[in-house]
Amino acid sequence: MQLATPLKKSATIKATPQVDHAAWGLRATALTYLSIMILLPLYVVFTSGLREGIEFFWNAVTQAQAISALKLTLTTAAIMTLINMLMGTLTAYVIVRYRFWGKVILDAMIDLPFAIPTLVTGLMLVLLYGPQTSLGAFFKDTWDIRIIFSPIGIVLALLFLGFPFVTRSVQPIFEQMDVHQPEASYTLGASSWYTFRRVIFPYIRPAMLTGGLLGFARALGEFGAIVLVAGNIPLKTQTAAVYIYGQVEGGNLPAASAVSVILVSISLLVTLLVEWLQRRNSHA
């Protein structure tokens, strides 16, 4: 009896991978746009700031006027961040948890600083707290406090511009938070402060930090409102952005680029920290 010959293995058909031209086109378009709009300007700033060498860069950023401008910028931005983290969180809590007349209008007005030109913001503060106004004269005559042309005016301008960052970061967290968690804490006998510290605050802390850091990074480069309320007084009310503008007007582009490198580096570090906090929060 003749055995049947085994069947030959059929040849393996290798599927030819198909190239998704649409996906590659979208990636190329996005990366090209990112390179032109962000990476290329950053490269030019860093190149210009370091072109004259490390010694020139160090001398440019350690001049008394540059150091004073950088210190004032960082100090006022930090004060604004702390105040807005508190008041922005409080505002978001009120909007989410309470019903009252005008709530829709208030909620819409939170985004108003994003739409108003920063020069208009500075003008509003000058018209409200300027030395020629009744309110500005009252602070000056009563407590000898000058708001406009002082660091106080800078902080007020930054508070107005940075307010939406914390509020809009924390508000969705309050909306997603289970209201039964604080209620369970109250039922177990916990006080309001203990409930906030152990139940609510750990839940909203990442969003508070994210909004605060975004507002801080935004405040580092503010120019329009500051140039009106600060008065551009060297060593007193001159911020880093205004100092850079003055160096550009004077034709000293390398010095302006050197200080710009410091601001860009700080902003980049803050942005990376925000990205890390968001990733950590999403994983958690």
C-alpha positions as CSV (number, residue, x, y, z in Angstrom):
1,M,0.0,0.0,0.0
2,Q,1.5,3.3,-1.1
3,L,1.6,6.0,1.5
4,A,0.3,9.3,0.5
5,T,3.0,11.9,0.1
6,P,2.8,14.7,2.6
7,L,1.5,17.9,1.4
8,K,4.0,20.6,0.9
9,K,3.8,23.6,3.3
10,S,2.1,26.4,1.6
11,A,4.4,29.4,1.1
12,T,4.0,32.0,3.8
13,I,2.5,35.1,2.4
14,K,4.1,38.2,4.0
15,A,1.8,41.1,4.3
16,T,3.4,44.2,3.0
17,P,3.1,46.9,5.7
18,Q,1.0,49.8,4.5
19,V,2.3,53.2,5.1
20,D,-0.3,55.6,6.6
21,H,0.5,58.6,4.6
22,A,-2.2,60.7,6.2
23,A,-0.7,60.0,9.7
24,W,2.8,60.8,8.6
25,G,1.6,64.0,6.9
26,L,-0.1,65.2,10.1
27,R,3.0,64.4,12.1
28,A,5.2,66.3,9.7
29,T,2.9,69.3,9.6
30,A,2.6,69.5,13.4
31,L,6.4,69.1,14.0
32,T,7.2,71.6,11.2
33,Y,4.8,74.1,12.7
34,L,6.2,73.5,16.2
35,S,9.8,73.9,15.0
36,I,9.1,77.2,13.2
37,M,6.9,78.8,15.9
38,I,8.7,77.6,19.1
39,L,11.9,75.7,18.6
40,L,13.5,78.1,16.1
41,P,12.8,81.3,18.1
42,L,14.2,79.6,21.2
43,Y,17.3,78.5,19.3
44,V,17.8,82.1,18.1
45,V,17.5,83.5,21.6
46,F,19.9,81.1,23.2
47,T,22.4,81.5,20.3
48,S,22.3,85.3,20.6
49,G,22.6,85.2,24.3
50,L,25.6,83.0,24.3
51,R,27.3,84.2,21.1
52,E,29.7,86.5,22.9
53,G,30.8,83.8,25.3
54,I,30.1,82.7,28.9
55,E,32.0,85.7,30.4
56,F,29.9,88.2,28.5
57,F,26.7,86.3,29.4
58,W,27.6,86.2,33.1
59,N,28.5,89.9,33.1
60,A,25.2,90.8,31.3
61,V,23.0,88.9,33.8
62,T,24.9,90.0,36.9
63,Q,24.7,93.7,36.4
64,A,23.0,95.5,39.2
65,Q,20.1,96.7,37.0
66,A,19.6,93.2,35.5
67,I,19.7,91.5,38.9
68,S,17.2,94.0,40.4
69,A,14.9,93.4,37.5
70,L,15.1,89.6,37.7
71,K,14.6,89.7,41.5
72,L,11.5,92.0,41.2
73,T,10.0,89.8,38.5
74,L,10.5,86.6,40.5
75,T,9.3,88.2,43.8
76,T,6.1,89.7,42.4
77,A,5.3,86.6,40.4
78,A,5.7,84.4,43.5
79,I,3.5,86.7,45.6
80,M,0.8,86.7,42.9
81,T,1.0,82.9,42.7
82,L,0.4,82.4,46.4
83,I,-2.5,84.8,46.5
84,N,-4.1,83.4,43.4
85,M,-3.7,79.8,44.5
86,L,-5.8,80.7,47.6
87,M,-8.4,83.0,46.1
88,G,-8.7,81.1,42.8
89,T,-9.4,77.9,44.7
90,L,-12.0,79.6,46.9
91,T,-13.7,81.1,43.8
92,A,-13.8,77.7,42.1
93,Y,-15.3,76.1,45.2
94,V,-18.0,78.8,45.5
95,I,-18.9,78.5,41.8
96,V,-19.2,74.7,41.9
97,R,-20.9,74.2,45.3
98,Y,-23.3,77.1,45.6
99,R,-26.2,78.5,43.6
100,F,-26.7,82.3,43.6
101,W,-27.9,85.1,41.3
102,G,-25.4,86.1,38.7
103,K,-23.4,82.9,38.9
104,V,-23.3,82.5,35.1
105,I,-22.0,86.0,34.7
106,L,-19.4,85.5,37.3
107,D,-18.2,82.3,35.8
108,A,-17.9,84.0,32.4
109,M,-16.0,87.0,33.8
110,I,-13.3,84.7,35.1
111,D,-12.0,84.3,31.6
112,L,-12.1,88.0,30.9
113,P,-8.4,88.6,31.6
114,F,-7.6,86.2,28.7
115,A,-9.5,88.4,26.3
116,I,-8.6,91.9,27.5
117,P,-5.3,93.4,26.1
118,T,-2.7,93.7,28.8
119,L,-2.2,97.4,28.1
120,V,-5.9,97.9,28.9
121,T,-5.4,96.1,32.2
122,G,-2.6,98.5,33.1
123,L,-4.7,101.5,32.0
124,M,-7.6,100.3,34.2
125,L,-5.3,100.1,37.3
126,V,-3.8,103.5,36.6
127,L,-7.3,105.0,36.3
128,L,-8.4,103.3,39.5
129,Y,-5.3,103.6,41.8
130,G,-3.3,106.3,40.1
131,P,-1.9,109.3,42.2
132,Q,-4.4,111.6,40.4
133,T,-7.4,109.5,41.6
134,S,-9.3,109.8,44.9
135,L,-8.6,106.2,45.8
136,G,-4.9,106.5,45.0
137,A,-4.7,109.7,47.0
138,F,-6.5,108.1,49.9
139,F,-3.9,105.3,50.2
140,K,-1.1,107.8,49.9
141,D,-2.4,110.3,52.4
142,T,-3.7,107.8,54.9
143,W,-1.1,105.0,55.0
144,D,1.6,106.6,52.8
145,I,1.2,103.7,50.3
146,R,1.8,104.3,46.6
147,I,0.1,101.7,44.5
148,I,0.9,102.8,41.0
149,F,4.7,103.1,40.1
150,S,5.5,100.6,42.9
151,P,5.8,96.8,43.3
152,I,2.2,96.8,44.7
153,G,0.8,97.9,41.3
154,I,2.9,95.2,39.6
155,V,1.4,92.5,41.9
156,L,-2.2,93.8,41.3
157,A,-1.7,93.7,37.6
158,L,-0.3,90.1,37.8
159,L,-3.2,89.1,40.1
160,F,-5.7,90.2,37.5
161,L,-3.9,88.5,34.6
162,G,-3.1,85.3,36.5
163,F,-6.4,84.7,38.3
164,P,-8.1,82.4,35.6
165,F,-5.2,79.9,35.7
166,V,-5.9,78.5,39.2
167,T,-9.6,78.8,39.0
168,R,-9.9,77.0,35.7
169,S,-7.5,74.3,36.9
170,V,-9.3,73.6,40.2
171,Q,-12.9,74.0,39.0
172,P,-13.1,70.7,37.1
173,I,-11.6,68.9,40.1
174,F,-14.4,70.2,42.4
175,E,-17.0,69.2,39.8
176,Q,-15.6,65.6,39.7
177,M,-15.2,65.3,43.4
178,D,-17.7,63.0,45.2
179,V,-19.6,65.2,47.6
180,H,-20.2,62.1,49.8
181,Q,-16.6,62.0,50.9
182,P,-16.7,65.3,52.9
183,E,-20.1,64.4,54.2
184,A,-18.8,61.1,55.4
185,S,-16.0,62.9,57.2
186,Y,-18.5,65.2,58.9
187,T,-20.6,62.2,59.9
188,L,-17.6,60.6,61.6
189,G,-17.2,63.7,63.7
190,A,-14.4,65.5,61.8
191,S,-14.3,69.3,61.9
192,S,-14.5,71.4,58.8
193,W,-10.7,72.2,58.9
194,Y,-9.8,68.6,59.4
195,T,-12.0,67.5,56.6
196,F,-10.5,70.1,54.3
197,R,-6.9,69.2,55.3
198,R,-7.2,65.5,55.1
199,V,-10.0,64.9,52.5
200,I,-10.4,67.9,50.1
201,F,-6.9,69.4,50.0
202,P,-5.1,66.3,48.9
203,Y,-7.6,65.9,46.1
204,I,-7.2,69.4,44.7
205,R,-3.6,70.0,45.5
206,P,-2.2,68.9,42.1
207,A,-4.6,71.2,40.3
208,M,-3.7,74.1,42.6
209,L,0.0,73.6,41.9
210,T,-0.6,73.3,38.2
211,G,-2.7,76.5,37.9
212,G,-0.3,78.4,40.2
213,L,2.8,77.4,38.2
214,L,1.1,78.3,34.9
215,G,0.2,81.7,36.3
216,F,3.8,82.1,37.6
217,A,5.3,81.3,34.2
218,R,2.8,83.7,32.5
219,A,3.8,86.5,34.9
220,L,7.5,86.2,34.2
221,G,7.1,87.6,30.7
222,E,4.3,90.1,31.3
223,F,5.1,93.5,29.7
224,G,2.0,95.4,28.6
225,A,0.3,96.0,31.9
226,I,3.6,96.3,33.8
227,V,5.0,99.1,31.7
228,L,2.1,101.3,32.6
229,V,1.7,100.5,36.3
230,A,5.4,100.2,37.2
231,G,6.8,103.3,35.6
232,N,10.0,101.6,34.5
233,I,12.1,103.0,37.3
234,P,15.6,101.3,37.3
235,L,16.5,99.4,40.4
236,K,13.0,100.0,41.9
237,T,10.1,99.1,39.6
238,Q,11.8,97.8,36.5
239,T,10.9,94.2,35.7
240,A,12.9,91.8,33.6
241,A,10.6,92.1,30.5
242,V,10.8,95.9,30.7
243,Y,14.5,95.8,31.2
244,I,14.9,93.6,28.0
245,Y,12.8,96.1,26.1
246,G,15.0,98.9,27.2
247,Q,18.1,97.0,26.1
248,V,16.6,96.4,22.7
249,E,15.7,100.0,22.3
250,G,19.3,100.9,23.2
251,G,20.7,98.6,20.6
252,N,22.2,96.2,23.1
253,L,20.7,93.0,21.7
254,P,23.3,90.6,23.3
255,A,22.5,91.8,26.8
256,A,18.8,91.6,26.1
257,S,19.2,88.1,24.8
258,A,21.2,87.1,27.9
259,V,18.5,88.1,30.3
260,S,15.9,86.5,27.9
261,V,17.8,83.2,28.2
262,I,17.3,83.4,32.0
263,L,13.6,84.0,31.7
264,V,13.1,81.4,29.0
265,S,15.0,78.8,31.1
266,I,12.9,79.5,34.2
267,S,9.7,79.3,32.2
268,L,10.9,76.1,30.6
269,L,11.6,74.5,33.9
270,V,8.2,75.6,35.3
271,T,6.5,74.2,32.2
272,L,8.3,70.8,32.6
273,L,7.3,70.8,36.2
274,V,3.6,71.4,35.3
275,E,3.8,68.6,32.7
276,W,5.3,66.2,35.3
277,L,2.6,67.1,37.8
278,Q,-0.2,66.5,35.3
279,R,1.2,63.1,34.3
280,R,1.6,62.1,37.9
281,N,-1.9,63.2,38.7
282,S,-3.3,61.3,35.7
283,H,-1.5,58.1,36.7
284,A,-2.6,58.5,40.3
